[in-house]
């Protein structure tokens, strides 16, 4: 950090297993990725090339090299995995990941229906090729999954080999663990946490109010995802009490 301040909470240092920030890159250029990394790389743990953007992004290998030069792993959005799967191209998906040097992979079923045992089978297969994150929750706002089912699915996917289970919210933060308004389904979140370790859950939280909720609930080292590139520095300040929303969260009232 640039200067000394007391009463700053202890952030896990990179490479960290929890307290991670996953950023959603929805189409940055190579130069934009360079600029983004130059200022934000200490606070970025994983970059997701959102949904199917990697298919249409020019100079993809060059952009991946930018992230690699900062030792920041990248993975393709789960929608791309589903696009390969529905076309019976699962092996092609593995080959594409190898070709581009992508060793993180997301298994999701937000847009298509996959029998859960089959989904867990894909997770197991992909763990032989790299680190797997799997997403639970539907992109269809009308498809409400009860809490016990979230727990059951998350537990099975962790047992199948997922390093993290991602709690679905889409890039807008208005489905899955959130209501259409973006409000957190607090009862669902807290019930999940009775059974699934918080450090194994990556909460998609693109909106500031959502990030604040999880920081207040679980502390500065909560895993947060779908963060916009220009929100990484603001989020990091909020994590450690240097933004108005969390300013008093870590202060010792006797000293303050």
Secondary structure in CASP SS format (residue, H / E / C, confidence):
PFRMAT SS
TARGET T0000
AUTHOR 0000-0000-0000
METHOD secondary structure of the structure
MODEL  1
X C 1.00
X C 1.00
X C 1.00
X C 1.00
X C 1.00
X C 1.00
X C 1.00
X C 1.00
X C 1.00
X C 1.00
X C 1.00
X C 1.00
X C 1.00
X C 1.00
X C 1.00
X C 1.00
X C 1.00
X C 1.00
X C 1.00
X C 1.00
X E 1.00
X E 1.00
X E 1.00
X E 1.00
X E 1.00
X C 1.00
X C 1.00
X C 1.00
X C 1.00
X H 1.00
X H 1.00
X H 1.00
X H 1.00
X H 1.00
X H 1.00
X H 1.00
X H 1.00
X H 1.00
X H 1.00
X H 1.00
X H 1.00
X H 1.00
X H 1.00
X C 1.00
X C 1.00
X E 1.00
X E 1.00
X E 1.00
X E 1.00
X C 1.00
X C 1.00
X C 1.00
X H 1.00
X H 1.00
X H 1.00
X H 1.00
X C 1.00
X C 1.00
X C 1.00
X H 1.00
X H 1.00
X H 1.00
X H 1.00
X H 1.00
X H 1.00
X H 1.00
X H 1.00
X H 1.00
X H 1.00
X C 1.00
X C 1.00
X C 1.00
X E 1.00
X E 1.00
X E 1.00
X E 1.00
X C 1.00
X H 1.00
X H 1.00
X H 1.00
X H 1.00
X H 1.00
X H 1.00
X H 1.00
X H 1.00
X H 1.00
X C 1.00
X C 1.00
X C 1.00
X H 1.00
X H 1.00
X H 1.00
X H 1.00
X H 1.00
X H 1.00
X H 1.00
X H 1.00
X H 1.00
X H 1.00
X C 1.00
X C 1.00
X C 1.00
X C 1.00
X E 1.00
X E 1.00
X E 1.00
X E 1.00
X C 1.00
X C 1.00
X C 1.00
X C 1.00
X C 1.00
X C 1.00
X C 1.00
X C 1.00
X H 1.00
X H 1.00
X H 1.00
X H 1.00
X H 1.00
X H 1.00
X H 1.00
X H 1.00
X H 1.00
X H 1.00
X H 1.00
X C 1.00
X C 1.00
X C 1.00
X C 1.00
X E 1.00
X E 1.00
X E 1.00
X E 1.00
X E 1.00
X E 1.00
X C 1.00
X C 1.00
X C 1.00
X C 1.00
X C 1.00
X C 1.00
X C 1.00
X C 1.00
X C 1.00
X C 1.00
X H 1.00
X H 1.00
X H 1.00
X H 1.00
X H 1.00
X H 1.00
X H 1.00
X H 1.00
X H 1.00
X H 1.00
X H 1.00
X H 1.00
X H 1.00
X H 1.00
X C 1.00
X C 1.00
X C 1.00
X E 1.00
X E 1.00
X E 1.00
X E 1.00
X C 1.00
X C 1.00
X C 1.00
X C 1.00
X C 1.00
X C 1.00
X C 1.00
X C 1.00
X C 1.00
X C 1.00
X E 1.00
X C 1.00
X C 1.00
X C 1.00
X C 1.00
X C 1.00
X E 1.00
X C 1.00
X H 1.00
X H 1.00
X H 1.00
X H 1.00
X H 1.00
X H 1.00
X H 1.00
X H 1.00
X C 1.00
X C 1.00
X C 1.00
X C 1.00
X H 1.00
X H 1.00
X H 1.00
X E 1.00
X E 1.00
X E 1.00
X E 1.00
X C 1.00
X C 1.00
X C 1.00
X H 1.00
X H 1.00
X H 1.00
X H 1.00
X H 1.00
X H 1.00
X H 1.00
X H 1.00
X H 1.00
X H 1.00
X H 1.00
X C 1.00
X C 1.00
X C 1.00
X C 1.00
X C 1.00
X E 1.00
X E 1.00
X E 1.00
X E 1.00
X E 1.00
X H 1.00
X H 1.00
X H 1.00
X H 1.00
X H 1.00
X H 1.00
X H 1.00
X H 1.00
X H 1.00
X H 1.00
X H 1.00
X C 1.00
X C 1.00
X C 1.00
X C 1.00
X H 1.00
X H 1.00
X H 1.00
X C 1.00
X C 1.00
X C 1.00
X C 1.00
X C 1.00
X C 1.00
X C 1.00
X C 1.00
X C 1.00
X C 1.00
END
